[in-house]
């Protein structure tokens, strides 16, 4: 990878903000466009995303011999009970 050019650096802004609170609007279902927008030749729709747990990764500083708990082995986001 080559270093950024002076023009790329000049055209790039990185902004960092500390957040003590945040909010998000979440909804489900198809878009709710204005009726006039449906006459436009522009794609509208949803891209379904899902969060799927992968294999657990132990802490590198974990004491030797500490076993992976069953609750972690069988973790699912939809589980109503966590042991």
N, C-alpha and C positions, 0 to 999 in steps of 0.2 A: 504494500500500500504506500503510495507516495504522499509526502506531506501536503497539507492544504496550501493552495496558492494564496497570495496576498488578497486577491479579489474574493476568494471563498471566505477567508477570515473576516474581511470587511463586511461581507454580506451575511455573516452568522451572528446571532445573538443567543447567548445562553443566560437564562434567567433562573434564579433560585429564590424561592420564597419559603420562609418557615411557616408551617401550618400547625395551628393548635386545634383547629376544627375544620371540618369539611363536610359538604353535603353533595348528594347526587340525586338526580331524578331518574327513576327506573320505571319502565313500563314494559308491558308485553303486548304482543299482537302486531298486526300490520301497521304500516304508516297511516297517519291520520292527516292527509294532505288537504289543501283547499281544493274544491271541485275543479277549478280552472287548471290546476296543476296536473290533473289526470289526462288532460288533452295534450300535454307536452311529451315529446318522444325521448323521455329521460327515464332510465331504470329506477325503480323504487322497490323496496322490499326489505327483507331482514337477512342478516347473516347470523344464524344461530351459533353461539359459542358455548363451550362447556368447560368447567374446571374439573379436571380429573386428577386424583392423587396418584403419584408415582411411588416407586419403592422408597421406603424410609431410608434416610441417610443418618447414621449415628453421629453424634458430636465427636470430633476428633479427640477431645479431652475426656471422653466417657471412661469411667473406671472399667478395667478389664473384668470380664465375666458378667457384666450387667446384661441380662437378656431383654430382648425386644418384647414388650408386653403384648398380650393377645389383642387388647383394644387397639393397639397401633397396627398390628399385623392385619387386622380385619377392618381398618378404618374405611368408612365411606362418608361422603358429604351428606347423604340422605339418611344416615343412621339416626334413629330417634333416641338411642341410648348409647352413652359412652361410658366405659368402665375405667 
